[in-house]
Amino acid sequence: LSFAIGKDIGGQHIFARLENMPHLLVAGATGSGKSACVNSIICSLLYRATPREVRFLMIDPKRVELTMYNAIPHLKSPVITDAQQAAMALKLLVKEMEDRYKLFATAGVRDIAAFNRQAAQTREAGAPDTPPHMPYIIVFIDEFADLMMVSANEVENAVTRLAQMARGVGIHLVLATQRPSVDVITGVIKANFPSRIAFQVSSKVDSRTILDANGADALLGRGDMLYSPASSSKPLRVQGVFVTTPEVERIAAFWKEQGAPVFDPAFSDSKLKSGGNAEGEVGEADELFSEAVSWVVRAKQASTSLLQRRLKIGYSRAARLLDLMEERGVVGPPEGSKPRKVLVSTDDAGQRDDDLPEGPNV
């Protein structure tokens, strides 16, 4: 998973390996070269890796930067442009990470390289039920701030879990944002992204948010960057790689000619829209639905804002929980801006009062 970063002030080529990073944070003001950097990383990987070796999950809320890669065979799903679907995709990726760790525990290995070596040896020996080659998964998010605005808790929790644990199972994150403020690059996220690239920013505060040091505010723009690898405490000044749009289109067109992508069914469009399964219920409905009902029954009113506050979930998920309650006769239909009526009591909901989680005293 090697890729080119650029040249240092002495003209030496600078390369990096995602396995050693293991996650990368890219931040800078508009027009500083941030998206060009992400494109150069993708193109470097496309030159070196086949779809069997690497799969991409691309999230592009701006809808213009990564959509040119649609239909390349490396994609795990079509390029995701909807912020709500992106939050769900990250949560599904957490589940895939957990599934991979279970496979590793069963196989008695510690990381993806050992798993693939063992699988290859088993395959050569002609053993039945040999697991297939497990590809690396690289997640590219071109504008992380947009996701944090839509569903901060869900996105931050998923990204934090992936950043903390996903390295061993071959899942790596590349986050890019043009708003390097503390509400986007939170302390928890920054602690789990030891490798960072800072392009030109407008103030010393933004520079310190990205790198914990001044300097990015004095950069020249157009690919001029400070690269802070995990192995060094001192940032390195680099002129970044520039890949033109025609070059990117040629590389993408070459891979499209090699074959159509085989998308992962777990990341299908219908599942991302329905919240994780084809039936249209929210992910983790079994554990959250009963808790949501208990809050609604105790409060004697039902609204998305109540569920968002009490369950710490995003608007979309709270709205789906309310729709599910309406289907099951727990709450009435919406009445404009008023909270929905609660149609059942605690006893009707089939729950004794002492079995409910602690809630508001009403």
C-alpha positions in Angstrom: 0.0 0.0 0.0 2.8 2.4 -0.9 2.0 5.8 -2.4 3.8 9.0 -3.5 3.5 12.1 -1.4 5.9 14.5 -3.2 9.4 16.0 -3.0 11.1 17.6 0.0 13.1 20.8 -0.2 16.2 18.8 -1.3 14.4 17.3 -4.2 14.2 13.8 -2.6 11.1 11.8 -3.4 8.9 11.1 -0.3 6.8 8.0 -0.2 4.7 6.4 2.6 3.0 3.1 3.3 -0.6 3.1 4.6 0.1 -0.1 6.7 2.6 2.0 8.7 0.5 5.1 9.0 -2.0 3.4 9.6 -4.6 6.2 9.0 -4.1 9.6 7.4 -5.6 13.0 8.2 -5.5 15.6 5.4 -6.6 19.2 6.1 -6.2 22.6 4.5 -8.1 25.6 3.2 -10.0 25.6 -0.1 -7.7 25.5 -3.1 -4.6 24.5 -1.1 -4.2 21.1 -2.8 -6.1 18.9 -0.5 -8.3 17.1 -3.0 -5.4 16.8 -5.4 -3.5 15.0 -2.6 -6.3 12.5 -2.1 -6.5 11.9 -5.9 -2.7 11.3 -6.0 -3.0 8.7 -3.2 -5.8 6.9 -5.0 -3.9 7.0 -8.4 -0.7 5.6 -6.7 -2.7 2.7 -5.3 -4.5 2.1 -8.6 -1.1 1.8 -10.3 0.1 -0.8 -7.8 -2.9 -2.9 -6.5 -5.5 -5.1 -8.1 -9.2 -5.3 -6.9 -8.3 -8.7 -5.3 -5.7 -6.9 -3.1 -7.4 -3.6 -2.3 -11.0 -2.4 -2.1 -12.1 1.2 -1.8 -15.0 2.8 0.0 -15.3 6.4 -1.2 -17.4 9.0 0.5 -17.8 12.3 -1.4 -20.4 14.7 0.1 -19.3 17.4 -2.4 -20.3 15.0 -5.3 -17.5 16.3 -7.7 -14.2 15.0 -6.4 -14.4 11.2 -6.3 -17.4 10.4 -8.6 -15.0 10.0 -11.5 -13.9 6.7 -9.9 -17.4 5.3 -10.1 -17.5 1.9 -11.8 -13.8 1.0 -11.3 -13.5 -2.6 -10.1 -11.8 -1.7 -6.8 -15.0 -0.2 -5.4 -16.8 -1.9 -2.5 -19.9 0.2 -3.2 -20.7 3.0 -5.6 -19.2 6.4 -4.5 -21.4 7.6 -1.6 -22.5 11.2 -1.9 -25.3 11.3 0.8 -24.2 12.1 4.3 -26.8 9.9 6.0 -25.8 6.9 3.8 -22.1 7.6 4.6 -22.8 7.5 8.3 -24.5 4.1 7.8 -21.7 2.8 5.6 -19.1 3.6 8.4 -21.3 1.7 10.9 -21.5 -1.3 8.5 -17.7 -1.1 8.2 -17.4 -1.4 11.9 -19.5 -4.6 11.8 -17.2 -5.9 9.0 -14.2 -5.1 11.2 -15.7 -7.1 14.0 -16.5 -10.0 11.7 -12.9 -10.0 10.4 -11.5 -10.2 14.0 -13.8 -13.2 14.7 -12.3 -14.9 11.6 -8.8 -14.1 12.8 -9.6 -15.6 16.2 -10.9 -18.8 14.6 -7.8 -19.0 12.4 -5.4 -18.2 15.2 -3.7 -15.3 13.4 -3.1 -11.7 14.5 -3.3 -9.6 11.3 -4.5 -9.7 7.7 -1.0 -10.6 6.2 -0.8 -13.7 8.4 -4.4 -14.6 7.6 -3.8 -14.4 3.8 -0.6 -16.4 4.1 -2.4 -19.1 6.0 -5.3 -19.1 3.5 -2.8 -19.5 0.6 -1.0 -22.4 2.3 -4.3 -24.1 3.0 -5.4 -23.5 -0.6 -2.2 -25.0 -2.0 -2.7 -28.1 0.3 -6.1 -28.6 -1.3 -8.0 -28.4 1.9 -11.8 -27.9 1.7 -13.6 -24.7 2.9 -10.5 -22.6 2.4 -11.3 -18.9 3.1 -10.9 -16.5 0.1 -8.1 -14.0 -0.1 -9.0 -11.0 2.2 -8.4 -7.6 0.6 -7.4 -4.4 2.3 -10.1 -1.8 2.6 -9.3 1.9 2.3 -11.9 4.5 3.2 -11.6 7.9 1.5 -13.7 10.7 2.9 -13.2 13.9 0.9 -15.1 16.3 3.2 -15.3 15.0 6.7 -16.8 18.3 8.1 -20.1 17.7 6.1 -20.5 14.3 7.8 -19.9 15.7 11.3 -22.5 18.4 10.6 -25.2 15.8 9.7 -24.6 13.1 12.3 -21.6 14.0 14.6 -22.1 11.3 17.3 -22.6 8.4 15.0 -19.8 9.4 12.6 -17.3 10.2 15.3 -18.1 6.9 17.2 -17.7 4.8 14.0 -14.5 6.6 12.9 -13.0 6.4 16.4 -13.6 2.6 16.6 -12.2 2.1 13.1 -9.1 4.2 13.8 -8.5 2.4 17.1 -9.0 -1.2 16.0 -9.2 -1.5 12.2 -5.4 -1.5 11.4 -5.0 -5.2 12.3 -7.8 -6.3 9.9 -6.5 -4.3 7.0 -8.9 -1.3 7.1 -7.3 2.1 6.7 -8.9 5.6 6.7 -7.9 8.7 4.7 -9.9 11.7 6.0 -9.8 15.1 4.2 -11.4 18.3 5.5 -11.2 22.0 4.6 -12.5 23.1 8.0 -9.8 22.1 10.6 -11.7 23.3 13.6 -11.9 21.4 16.9 -15.6 20.5 16.4 -14.6 18.6 13.2 -11.1 17.3 14.1 -12.0 16.4 17.7 -9.4 15.3 20.3 -10.5 11.7 20.1 -10.2 11.6 16.3 -6.8 13.4 16.3 -5.4 11.0 18.9 -6.1 8.1 16.5 -4.6 9.7 13.4 -0.9 10.0 14.1 0.0 10.6 10.4 -1.2 14.0 9.2 -0.8 16.3 6.2 -1.5 20.1 6.6 -1.9 22.3 3.6 -2.1 26.1 3.7 -4.6 27.3 6.4 -5.7 30.8 7.4 -4.5 31.0 11.0 -2.1 29.6 13.5 -5.0 28.1 15.5 -6.0 25.9 12.5 -2.3 24.9 12.1 -2.1 23.8 15.8 -5.4 22.0 15.4 -4.0 19.8 12.6 -0.3 19.4 13.6 -0.1 20.6 17.2 2.4 23.1 15.9 2.5 26.4 14.0 3.7 26.6 10.4 0.8 25.6 8.1 -0.4 29.2 8.1 2.8 30.2 6.4 2.6 27.7 3.5 2.3 29.0 -0.1 -0.7 26.9 -1.3 -1.0 24.8 -4.5 0.4 21.6 -2.9 2.8 23.1 -0.5 2.4 20.9 2.7 3.7 19.9 6.0 3.8 16.2 6.3 3.9 14.8 9.9 4.4 11.0 9.8 3.6 8.8 12.8 7.3 8.0 13.2 8.5 11.6 13.5 7.6 14.4 15.9 8.9 17.1 13.4 6.8 17.9 10.3 8.5 17.7 6.9 7.9 20.3 4.3 7.0 18.7 1.0 5.7 19.8 -2.4 2.8 17.5 -3.1 2.1 15.4 -6.2 -0.2 16.9 -8.7 -2.4 14.7 -10.9 -4.4 16.4 -13.6 -8.1 15.5 -14.2 -7.3 14.0 -17.7 -4.7 11.7 -16.0 -7.2 10.6 -13.4 -9.8 9.9 -16.0 -7.3 7.8 -18.1 -6.4 5.7 -15.1 -10.0 5.2 -14.1 -11.0 4.4 -17.8 -8.2 1.7 -17.9 -9.5 0.0 -14.8 -13.1 0.2 -16.1 -12.1 -1.7 -19.2 -10.7 -4.5 -17.1 -14.1 -5.4 -15.7 -17.2 -4.2 -13.9 -17.1 -3.8 -10.1 -18.5 -6.5 -7.9 -20.1 -4.5 -5.1 -20.4 -5.9 -1.6 -24.1 -6.8 -0.9 -23.7 -5.5 2.7 -23.1 -2.1 1.3 -25.9 -2.1 -1.3 -27.8 1.1 -2.0 -31.0 -0.3 -0.5 -29.2 -1.2 2.7 -27.6 2.1 3.1 -30.9 3.9 2.5 -32.9 1.6 4.8 -30.4 1.8 7.6 -28.5 -1.5 7.4 -31.1 -4.1 6.2 -33.4 -4.6 3.3 -36.6 -4.6 5.4 -36.3 -0.9 6.1 -35.8 -1.1 9.9 -32.9 0.8 11.6 -29.7 -1.0 12.3 -29.5 -2.3 15.9 -33.3 -2.0 16.0 -33.7 -4.8 18.5 -31.7 -3.1 21.2 -32.7 0.5 20.5 -36.4 0.1 19.7 -37.4 -1.0 23.2 -35.3 1.7 24.8 -36.9 4.3 22.5 -40.4 3.1 23.4 -39.6 3.3 27.1 -38.5 6.9 26.8 -41.5 7.9 24.7 -44.0 6.1 27.1 -42.4 7.8 30.2 -42.4 11.2 28.6 -45.9 10.8 27.2 -44.9 12.4 24.0 -42.9 11.4 20.9 -40.6 13.5 18.8 -37.4 13.0 16.9 -35.6 15.7 19.1 -36.5 13.7 22.3 -35.0 10.5 20.8 -31.9 12.3 19.5 -31.2 13.8 22.9 -31.9 10.7 25.0 -30.4 8.0 22.7 -27.6 10.2 21.3 -28.4 9.3 17.7 -28.8 11.3 14.4 -32.0 12.7 13.0 -32.5 10.1 10.3 -32.3 7.2 12.7 -34.6 8.9 15.2 -37.2 9.5 12.5 -37.0 5.8 11.4 -37.5 4.7 15.0 -40.6 6.9 15.2 -41.9 5.5 11.9 -41.4 2.0 13.3 -43.3 2.9 16.4 -46.2 4.2 14.3 -46.3 0.9 12.3 -46.5 -1.0 15.6 -49.2 1.2 17.1 -47.1 2.8 19.8 -47.5 6.4 18.6 -50.0 8.2 16.3 -49.4 9.9 13.0 -47.5 13.2 12.8 -49.5 16.3 13.5 -47.5 19.1 11.9 -45.0 20.6 14.3 -46.6 19.0 17.4 -45.2 15.9 19.1 -46.9 12.7 18.2 -49.5 11.3 20.6 -48.5 8.2 22.6 -51.2 5.6 22.1 -50.0 3.1 24.8 -49.3 3.1 28.5 -46.4 1.4 30.2 -48.5 -1.7 30.8 -49.8 -1.7 27.2 -46.3 -1.7 25.9 -45.7 -5.0 27.7 -43.1 -3.7 30.1 -43.2 -3.4 33.8 -42.1 0.0 35.1 -39.2 -1.5 37.0 -37.9 -3.2 33.8 -37.6 0.1 32.0 -34.3 2.0 31.8 -34.1 5.0 34.0 -35.9 7.9 32.4 -37.5 11.3 33.1 -39.8 11.5 36.1 -43.1 12.5 34.7 
